[in-house]
Amino acid sequence: MAKVTVTTIADATRCAAKVKAGKACTMTELRATVLLLQEGLKTSRSAGRMARNQLAEKSQMVRDLLGRVMR
């Protein structure tokens, strides 16, 4: 088996697809895949939370501006 280094989400997805198909992966590949996908999940959740907070902040700013204009 060729030595594969999992460094990107694409590599991790490829390894996960091999596991799903019942093909063999090395423990190093599996460990790197799990760690990379776990880190990606944390990052995406953080980015989603930040975007949601920014949206709420911007919505409040628009409401405040509209309230000033309508007075």
C-alpha positions as protocol buffer text, in pm:
chain_id: "A"
residue {
  index: 1
  type: MET
  ca { x: 0 y: 0 z: 0 }
}
residue {
  index: 2
  type: ALA
  ca { x: 136 y: 342 z: -93 }
}
residue {
  index: 3
  type: LYS
  ca { x: 214 y: 583 z: 185 }
}
residue {
  index: 4
  type: VAL
  ca { x: -57 y: 849 z: 191 }
}
residue {
  index: 5
  type: THR
  ca { x: -43 y: 1163 z: 403 }
}
residue {
  index: 6
  type: VAL
  ca { x: -382 y: 1308 z: 493 }
}
residue {
  index: 7
  type: THR
  ca { x: -339 y: 1686 z: 501 }
}
residue {
  index: 8
  type: THR
  ca { x: -655 y: 1824 z: 339 }
}
residue {
  index: 9
  type: ILE
  ca { x: -1029 y: 1773 z: 372 }
}
residue {
  index: 10
  type: ALA
  ca { x: -1024 y: 1613 z: 26 }
}
residue {
  index: 11
  type: ASP
  ca { x: -767 y: 1356 z: 144 }
}
residue {
  index: 12
  type: ALA
  ca { x: -972 y: 1288 z: 456 }
}
residue {
  index: 13
  type: THR
  ca { x: -1290 y: 1246 z: 253 }
}
residue {
  index: 14
  type: ARG
  ca { x: -1112 y: 1005 z: 22 }
}
residue {
  index: 15
  type: CYS
  ca { x: -997 y: 796 z: 318 }
}
residue {
  index: 16
  type: ALA
  ca { x: -1347 y: 800 z: 468 }
}
residue {
  index: 17
  type: ALA
  ca { x: -1488 y: 680 z: 135 }
}
residue {
  index: 18
  type: LYS
  ca { x: -1240 y: 390 z: 137 }
}
residue {
  index: 19
  type: VAL
  ca { x: -1352 y: 291 z: 486 }
}
residue {
  index: 20
  type: LYS
  ca { x: -1717 y: 316 z: 383 }
}
residue {
  index: 21
  type: ALA
  ca { x: -1648 y: 90 z: 84 }
}
residue {
  index: 22
  type: GLY
  ca { x: -1483 y: -165 z: 313 }
}
residue {
  index: 23
  type: LYS
  ca { x: -1131 y: -107 z: 179 }
}
residue {
  index: 24
  type: ALA
  ca { x: -824 y: -95 z: 399 }
}
residue {
  index: 25
  type: CYS
  ca { x: -668 y: 222 z: 539 }
}
residue {
  index: 26
  type: THR
  ca { x: -366 y: 248 z: 761 }
}
residue {
  index: 27
  type: MET
  ca { x: -412 y: 352 z: 1122 }
}
residue {
  index: 28
  type: THR
  ca { x: -207 y: 663 z: 1048 }
}
residue {
  index: 29
  type: GLU
  ca { x: -446 y: 760 z: 768 }
}
residue {
  index: 30
  type: LEU
  ca { x: -750 y: 695 z: 985 }
}
residue {
  index: 31
  type: ARG
  ca { x: -612 y: 892 z: 1278 }
}
residue {
  index: 32
  type: ALA
  ca { x: -516 y: 1186 z: 1056 }
}
residue {
  index: 33
  type: THR
  ca { x: -858 y: 1171 z: 889 }
}
residue {
  index: 34
  type: VAL
  ca { x: -1046 y: 1177 z: 1219 }
}
residue {
  index: 35
  type: LEU
  ca { x: -836 y: 1461 z: 1359 }
}
residue {
  index: 36
  type: LEU
  ca { x: -861 y: 1668 z: 1041 }
}
residue {
  index: 37
  type: LEU
  ca { x: -1236 y: 1623 z: 1006 }
}
residue {
  index: 38
  type: GLN
  ca { x: -1286 y: 1698 z: 1376 }
}
residue {
  index: 39
  type: GLU
  ca { x: -1087 y: 2021 z: 1343 }
}
residue {
  index: 40
  type: GLY
  ca { x: -1282 y: 2113 z: 1029 }
}
residue {
  index: 41
  type: LEU
  ca { x: -1609 y: 2060 z: 1213 }
}
residue {
  index: 42
  type: LYS
  ca { x: -1497 y: 2282 z: 1500 }
}
residue {
  index: 43
  type: THR
  ca { x: -1390 y: 2552 z: 1255 }
}
residue {
  index: 44
  type: SER
  ca { x: -1716 y: 2540 z: 1061 }
}
residue {
  index: 45
  type: ARG
  ca { x: -1924 y: 2558 z: 1379 }
}
residue {
  index: 46
  type: SER
  ca { x: -1720 y: 2855 z: 1499 }
}
residue {
  index: 47
  type: ALA
  ca { x: -1754 y: 3032 z: 1164 }
}
residue {
  index: 48
  type: GLY
  ca { x: -2129 y: 2967 z: 1161 }
}
residue {
  index: 49
  type: ARG
  ca { x: -2168 y: 3104 z: 1511 }
}
residue {
  index: 50
  type: MET
  ca { x: -1966 y: 3413 z: 1419 }
}
residue {
  index: 51
  type: ALA
  ca { x: -2172 y: 3471 z: 1103 }
}
residue {
  index: 52
  type: ARG
  ca { x: -2497 y: 3434 z: 1299 }
}
residue {
  index: 53
  type: ASN
  ca { x: -2378 y: 3690 z: 1556 }
}
residue {
  index: 54
  type: GLN
  ca { x: -2272 y: 3933 z: 1284 }
}
residue {
  index: 55
  type: LEU
  ca { x: -2609 y: 3894 z: 1111 }
}
residue {
  index: 56
  type: ALA
  ca { x: -2792 y: 3972 z: 1435 }
}
residue {
  index: 57
  type: GLU
  ca { x: -2569 y: 4276 z: 1490 }
}
residue {
  index: 58
  type: LYS
  ca { x: -2626 y: 4406 z: 1137 }
}
residue {
  index: 59
  type: SER
  ca { x: -3000 y: 4346 z: 1161 }
}
residue {
  index: 60
  type: GLN
  ca { x: -3011 y: 4548 z: 1481 }
}
residue {
  index: 61
  type: MET
  ca { x: -2817 y: 4829 z: 1312 }
}
residue {
  index: 62
  type: VAL
  ca { x: -3069 y: 4838 z: 1025 }
}
residue {
  index: 63
  type: ARG
  ca { x: -3361 y: 4844 z: 1272 }
}
residue {
  index: 64
  type: ASP
  ca { x: -3199 y: 5132 z: 1460 }
}
residue {
  index: 65
  type: LEU
  ca { x: -3142 y: 5328 z: 1139 }
}
residue {
  index: 66
  type: LEU
  ca { x: -3497 y: 5268 z: 1019 }
}
residue {
  index: 67
  type: GLY
  ca { x: -3628 y: 5374 z: 1360 }
}
residue {
  index: 68
  type: ARG
  ca { x: -3437 y: 5703 z: 1333 }
}
residue {
  index: 69
  type: VAL
  ca { x: -3561 y: 5769 z: 980 }
}
residue {
  index: 70
  type: MET
  ca { x: -3926 y: 5696 z: 1067 }
}
residue {
  index: 71
  type: ARG
  ca { x: -3936 y: 5942 z: 1359 }
}
